[in-house]
């Protein structure tokens, strides 16, 4: 059912040179999530929201798409970030140095993409991309978590090739990550997902970005 509607979830593919993304490990515990707000390090507060990200980041794209469908794009300035550069202020805005980061007008930094999407939904009036009704809400959040988990595994597969020489690749590690991807895609395939409405929810946005990342980095193998 899901893949029969694949065109509804498509994102234009571009040939980006880097995809340093927001998360390379599973989402942390609730206590860590609650602490993911850090004051903006600059003395001058931003005049509008600032999104720190890189173009190919699937998690950054989640935020960009969410802002667009919520009508908030004109309130956000996108600034590039380099998580590998120790001199980048990114590490002051997010101690773990991951993207995306959203800096609000009051100087607070919000991360990761799930927290940012909830903030943007709240800012747009609530119940837009994260439904208010409990049953639908948790189904949406579950779908988002599944899609993000697949994306995390995809990124770890890429990192194995990017940061280790070929003769030091660990087949067991790659198989472990690929298993997450395969099971996740199978779960999406088997799900009775609702059609995309005029305003996609957070789960659908996350799925679109995950599949877009597979188009960009894995030759769109999910379409076969």
Secondary structure, 3 states (H helix, E strand, C coil): CCHHHHHHHCCCCCCCCCCCCCCCCCCCCHHHHHCCEEECCCCCCCCCEEEEECCCCHHHHHHHHHHHHCCCHHHEEEEECCCCCCCCCHHHHCCCCCCCEEECCCCEEECCHHHHHHHHHHHCCCCCCCCCCHHHHHHHHHHHHHHHHHHHHHHHHHHHHHHCCHHHCCHHHHHHHHHHHHHHHHHHHHCCCCCCCCCCCHHHHHHHHHHHHHHHHCCCHHHC
